[in-house]
Amino acid sequence: MCAQATRLSDRQLKAIKPKDKDYVLSDGDGLQLRVRINGSTLWNFNYRHPVTKNRINMGLGTYPELSLAQARKKTVEARELLAQAIDPKEQRNAFTQTKKAATEHTFENVAATWFELKQDVVTPAYAEDIWRSLILHVFPKLGTTPLSQITAPMVIELLRPLEAKGSLETVKRLTQRLNEIMIYGVNSGVIFANPLSGIRGVFKKPKKQNMAALRPEELPELMIAIANASIKRTTRCLIEWQLHTMTRPAEAATTCWADIDLERKIWTIPAERMKKRRPHAIPLTEHALALLETIKPYSGHREFVFPADRDPRTHCNSQTANMALKRMGFEGRLVSHGMRSMASTILNEQGWDPELIEVALAHVDKDEVRSAYNRADYIERRRPMMAWWSDHIQEAATGNLSVSAIREQRHSKVVSIR
């Protein structure tokens, strides 16, 4: 028969002194006090695992923060679990993880870590749109909810009002983003499964709408409107720059002087500012270069070709051209992105090589290897096409004083910036 351990007393504990090596005092029933060389004291519960029978030490807390009576109470609770074949240490760890999930693994916190990765693979403007949509529509109701408690009914209830308003495109984008966040949660071990995998199917699908664009014969109307519009000269230059270069709104708005090689007449947009995350080189026509000369006195000393009004150290908004077109009366007929569609239609109608048109629009070639191999060749092959397009724009603007036409007519005389 084993000798019963002598119980510890509060008086004995108060008299404890460290020795030249760690030692253990036993209170019985598996409760031990480990005394360190540095004088620190820690309560341990020593037991055998109910299944593997391996010896395990479970820390209970430090003395005197955890008193003898409290340590004995914790030991009794642990032994009760062992009597039910439950490992007390495993159960405590599971409880800690659950508590951690409720405080650290909230939807907003997980979304933030997901977004850190996401913003590296999308353009800055798109990244801003993603985060703004979450702040506006999701975080107010679900931000503090643990990711493990997010359910499909919860999200459906959240998005139904947007669907009722007819904001179907917003609903579509949010369901996509919510799914990406939940999948990230699964992959990072925060949750076991994604409960939102099929949620998009319960909402109405938005009708696919093409970007509003003018018909080819309406290009002169656009050039007349730009010439006569009461808008800042920088905005006018921006619209014409986007038109001549066939770029997307965000790409045009973020044009940097450092990316323009005037000697080689090439504008190279870095991958991080492109929708498809691939660098895009654009051969610049004489009309495009004239636009740069016009705006150079205003922004040539700055980083961006088209600086923002409020803070010239940054670029103008990607919606600047779009808002200007609305004020000109083109709402419902033309958006700035639609100028690309108009260019594509006209160039295809004129018989230009469809492959060159697709490259000019920065549409990714399905054959990535061929695209990379031919990139340099494509620049020179595109020059005649881009020159024809610029000339076509100028023909439409004849007599309407487009910015580049004014520049060419007056040569060295710079048009004042309004």
N, C-alpha and C positions, 0 to 999 in steps of 0.2 A: 504494500500500500504506500502511495507517494505521500511524502510529508507535505502538509498544507503550508502554503507561503504565509509568512508573517505579514500582517496588514500594516500598511504605513500609517503614520499619524501626522497631523498638521505640525505638531511640535518637531517631529523628526525632519519633515520637509523643510522647515524654516532654518534648520541647522545644517543643511546640505552644503558641502564645499567641493569645488572641483579638485581633481587629482591630476597626476601626470599623464593619465590616459582616460578615455571615455569609460564609464561604467553604468550598470543598470541596476535599479532598485525595483523589486517586484511587489505588487499589491495583491496578487492572486487573481484568478479568473482571466488571466491573459493581460491584465493591465500592468504596464511597466512605465517607469520614469527613467529616461536616458539622460545622464548628466555628462555634458561635454567638457573638454579641457578648458574652453573659454568661459565656462560658468553657465552657459545656456542650458535649459532643462526642457525636455519634450516628452509629452505623454504619448505612449504607443499602445495599441491593442494588438497583441500577438496571437494569431489563431491559424488553424488549418483551413484551406479552401474546402468548401462543402463537396466539391466534385473531384478536383485533382489531388486534394489532401496535402498540397504544398504549403509550407510555412509562409505566412504573410504578415508583414508589419503595416498597420494602418495608423498614421499619425492622427492624434486627436486634438492637439493644441499645445501651447507652451504653458509651463507653470511659472509664476503664480497667476497669470491671466486666466487660465482654466484651473479652478480649484480642485482639490482632491475629490470632494463630493460630486462636482460636475463631471470629472473624468470617470468616476465610478458609474454615474448615470448613463453616460455615453457607452460604457462597456456593457452594461445590462442591455441597452437597446441593440447593440451589435450582436450580442449572444442570442437575443430573441430572433433576430434575422437568420443567424446560423442554424437555429433549431428548425427553421422553415426551409433549409437548404438554399438560402439566399446569401450571396457574398456581400457583406456590408460595404466593402470598399468599392465594388463595382456599382452598387446601388447609389452610393454617394457621388461617384463620378458621373453617373447618368443624370442625377439631379442637378449637379453643377453645370453640365452641358445644357440642360433644359433652361436653367436660369440664365446662362450665358446667352443662349439663343434669344431669350426674351429681352435682353438688354443690349447685346452687341450685334446680333444677327437680325436686326430689324430690316424691313424692306428697304428703307432709305439708305441704311449703311451698306447693305449688300449691293444696292443699285449704284452707289457711289464707287465701290471697288470695281464693279463691272464697267462703269463708265470710263474709268481710268484706262482700261484696255480698249474700249470701243472708240474713244476719241483719237486713238492712234491710227485707225484704219478708215476714218471718214474725214471729210473736209471740216475745217473749223466752223463754217457756217452751219453745216448739217449737225455737227456735234452740239452746237448751241441750241439748235431747234429741238434735238432729242431731250436735252436736260430741261429746257424751258417747258416742254410738254409734260414732263413728269412732275415738275414743280407746280404747274398749273392744275393738272387733272388728277394726279395720283397721290402725291405726298400728303396733301391735306387730310385725306381719310385713311390711307394705308401706310404712311411713312413710319409710324412707330409700331406697326404690327410686326411681330416676329415672322420671318419668312416661312417658318414651318406652319404658321397658322393661316397663311393665305389660301383661300379656296376659290374655286370657279364661281360659285354663287355670289361670293363677296365682290369679285371683279365685275361680274355681269351687272350687279346692282349699281356699281360705280359708273359703268359706261352706258347704261340704258338712257339716261338723260341726254347724253351727247348724240346718241342714235336718234332719239325723238326730235332733237333740234335739226336733224339732217346733216350733222357733221360726220358723215360716214367715212370720209378719208381720215379724219382724226382718229376715229374708233379703230380703223384698220391699222394705222401706224402704232397706236398705243398697244393693241393686242400683240403686235409683232415685238415691240420693245419689252413688254411685260414677259413674254415668252422667253426672250433672250436672257433677261435677268434671272428668271426661274431656272433655266438651263444652266446658267453660270452657277447658281446656288447648288444644283445637283452635282456639277463637275467639281466644285470646290468642297464638297462634303457637308454643306450646311443643311441640305434637305435630301431625302432619299428619292423623291420622284417629283416631276413637274405636273401639278394639278391643272395647269392652264393649256395643256398641249392642243386641245381641240376647240378652244374657246372662240376662235375666230368664226367658226361655223354657225354660231347662234345669233350673229348680227347680220343685218342687211349688208350686201356688198355694194360699194360705191360704183356708180356707172363710170366706165372708163371714158375720160374726156381728154381730147388732144389739147395741147397748149394753143390758146387763141392766137391765130396768125392771119395776116392779111394775104389776099390773093396777089400773085405776081404783078398784075396790072395796077395794084393799089400802092406800089412802092413810091411813085411820085407824090401821092397824097401824103404819105408819111414824111417825106423829105420837106414838103411845103410846111407841114405842121411843126416839124422840128425847127425850121428856119424862123417861123413866126411866133413860136411859143415864148411866153414870158417865164423863162427858166434861167438858172445860173449857167454861165458859159461852161463851167466845169461839168455840169450835168449834161449839157448838149454834147460836149466832147465825149463823155462817157457813153452816151447812146450811140453816137456814130462809131466810136471805137469798137463797141460790142458788135455793131452791124458789120463793119469792115473785117473784123478778125473772126467772126462767127463763133464767139465764145459764149459760155454760160454766164448768167448775171454775176455770180459770186467770183468767177475767174476774172471778169473784166473789172469789177469793183476793187479787187485786191492786186491789181497790176503794180508791180514794183519796178522802179527805175533800174535796180541792180540786175533784173532778169532780162533786160533789153540790150541786145548787142547791135548798136547803130551801124557799126562798120560792116557787119555781116548781114544786117537787116533781118534779124531773127529775134523773136520774143520766145523765151523758153519758160514755161510755167512749171514750177517744181511739183513733184508728185504729191506732196502734202496738201496742195491747193487744188488738186484735180479730183473730180468725182470718182474716177476709177483708180486713183492712187498711182498713176503713171505719169512721168513728165511728158509735157506736150510742147512741141516746137512749132511756131507759127511764122512762116515767111512774111515779112512786113512789106506792104506795097508802098508806093510813093504817097498815096493818099493817107495811109495809116501813119507814115512818118511825118506828114504835114500836120496831122492832129497832135502828135507828140511835140512838135515845134511850137504849136499854138499854146499848149498848156505848160510848157517847160518854164516860162518865166514865173508861173504861179506855184508850181510844185517841184521844179527841178532840183531844189535844194532839200527836198524832203524824201522820205523813204517811198511813199506811195504816189503814183501818178495822179490818182483821184482822191485827194484827202477829204476827210470828213469836215463839215462846217464847224461843229462844236469843238472838235479836237483834231487839228490838222496833223497831229503826230500819228494818227491811225487812218485807215482807209474809209471811204464812204460806205454806206449800207448797201448790201446786195439788192435791196428793193428800191434804191434811189431811182434807177431808170424806169422801173415798173410804175412807181407812183407818178413820175413825170408824164408817162404815156397816158395814164388815167386822166390827169389834169388836162391833157391835150384833147381829150374826148374819145380815146380809143378803148375805153373800158368795155369789156365783153368782145372786142374785136381783135385786140393785140396785147400780149404781154411781152415783156422784154425777152423771155426765153423763146417766144414764138418767132423772133427774128431769125433764129437758127433754122427753123422749119421753112421760113420763107426763102432763105438762102439756098437750102437744100432743094426745094421745089424748082427754083429758077435754074440752078446749075444743072439739075437732072434734065430739065426741059431743053436746055441748050446743048445737051449731049456730052457733057463732061464725064470723065471716067467715074463711075459710081464708087469705085474703091478709093479714089483720091478724095471724093466728097466725104466719105465716111471717116477717113483719116483726118480731114480738115475739121470735122465735127468732134474729133476725139472719141469716136466710138471704138471700143476695143475690138481689134481684129481677133477672130476666133482662132486663127493660127498665130499664137503668141510668138513663136520662133520666127516666122516669116515677117511679122510686124517689126520685131526688134532688128532683124537683119536689114530690112529695107528702109529703116527710119530716115537715114541720111539721104537716101535716094528720093524718098517721098517729098522731102523738103524742096528739092530743086524741081521735081515734077509738078509740085503744087504751085510754084511761083506764077506760072502763066495763068492758071485758073484763078488764083487769088487776085492777080492784077486785073483780069477780066471782070471779076466780081466788083472790085473797087471802082473800075471805070463805069460799070453798069449803074452803080449807086450814084456816081457823079452825073451820069446822063439824066437819071431821074431827078437829080437835084439842080439841074441846069436852070439858072435864073432864080434859084431859091436860096442862094447863099449858104451852102453847107459849110461847115467850119473848115474842112480841108480845101474846098474850092476857094474860099476867101484867102486862105493862107497862100495858095499857089498864085492867085491873082496879084497879091500884094507883096509877094516874095519876102523880103526881109522885114517888112512892117508887121509887127506883132499885133494881133487883135487884142484889145483890152479885155481883161477878165471881169465879168460882172458878178 
